[in-house]
Amino acid sequence: MSLNPQIKTPVILHVDVAATAESPAFSAKAMLDKDRAQYYASSLQFEHMNVKLTSARVQKTPVQKTMAPVLRTLLAEANPNLVLQHPLVRKWATGKDQRPVAQKLINSPDDVTLNGAAIVYNLAKLAGEAPIKATARAAGINRDDARFWLHLARKKNIL
């Protein structure tokens, strides 16, 4: 998969995740894998003030899944123009479920909507999120409709 030229992708992102009762805090250096168009943790530092860190506890820490929301924020900060230009990208950046779009738009999305969906798909993949699920959440539609939008975007060479 090639990177979308509209998306600014720093080669290295520094990720800091706060501790929870179950998981230690960690700092990570996320490196961009250009071939896979995704960030991965290249170095980690764990810390927990109240719990003894054991290899079992560290192994149970879902690093990529835990880094995804932080990567989402960092990618949104690196791409302010995309966040401002595309409502779907702005909605994705919040990380919250959105209200559904109009039924007419679900059945026949315009090119602007498809472009926004394609950008959300690419950003979500970079952050390590499920890209179809992220597109569906940003648009407030179900996954089948998101899959349909992305199919149309591919057909029109938008994605």
DAHU-V47012 format. One record per backbone hydrogen bond with DSSP energy under -1.0 kcal/mol. CO is the residue of the C=O (numbers start at 1). NH is the residue of the N-H. E is the energy in kcal/mol with one decimal. If there is no record, write none. Layout:
CO:NH:E ; CO:NH:E
//
This chain:
4:7:-1.6 ; 11:32:-2.1 ; 13:30:-3.4 ; 15:28:-3.1 ; 17:26:-1.9 ; 23:20:-2.6 ; 25:47:-2.3 ; 26:17:-3.0 ; 27:45:-2.0 ; 28:15:-2.9 ; 29:42:-3.4 ; 30:13:-2.5 ; 31:40:-2.1 ; 33:37:-1.4 ; 33:38:-1.5 ; 38:33:-2.7 ; 40:31:-2.7 ; 43:29:-1.9 ; 45:27:-2.2 ; 47:25:-2.6 ; 54:58:-2.4 ; 55:59:-2.5 ; 56:60:-1.4 ; 58:61:-1.3 ; 61:63:-1.9 ; 62:66:-2.7 ; 63:67:-2.4 ; 64:68:-1.4 ; 67:71:-2.9 ; 68:72:-2.6 ; 69:73:-1.9 ; 70:74:-2.6 ; 71:75:-3.0 ; 72:76:-2.2 ; 73:77:-2.4 ; 74:78:-1.8 ; 79:83:-1.9 ; 80:84:-2.2 ; 81:85:-2.5 ; 82:86:-2.2 ; 86:90:-2.3 ; 87:91:-2.4 ; 88:92:-2.4 ; 89:93:-2.3 ; 102:106:-1.8 ; 103:107:-2.1 ; 104:108:-2.0 ; 110:114:-2.3 ; 111:115:-2.5 ; 112:116:-2.2 ; 113:117:-2.5 ; 114:118:-2.4 ; 115:119:-2.2 ; 116:120:-2.5 ; 117:121:-2.5 ; 118:122:-2.3 ; 119:123:-2.8 ; 120:124:-3.0 ; 121:125:-2.2 ; 122:126:-2.3 ; 123:127:-2.1 ; 124:129:-2.8 ; 126:39:-2.2 ; 130:134:-2.6 ; 131:135:-2.1 ; 132:136:-2.4 ; 133:137:-2.6 ; 134:138:-2.3 ; 135:139:-1.7 ; 136:140:-1.4 ; 136:141:-2.2 ; 137:98:-1.4 ; 142:146:-2.2 ; 143:147:-2.8 ; 144:148:-2.1 ; 145:149:-2.6 ; 146:150:-2.6 ; 147:151:-2.2 ; 148:152:-2.5 ; 149:153:-2.5 ; 150:154:-2.2 ; 151:155:-2.4 ; 152:156:-2.0 ; 153:158:-3.4 ; 153:159:-1.4 ; 154:157:-1.7
//
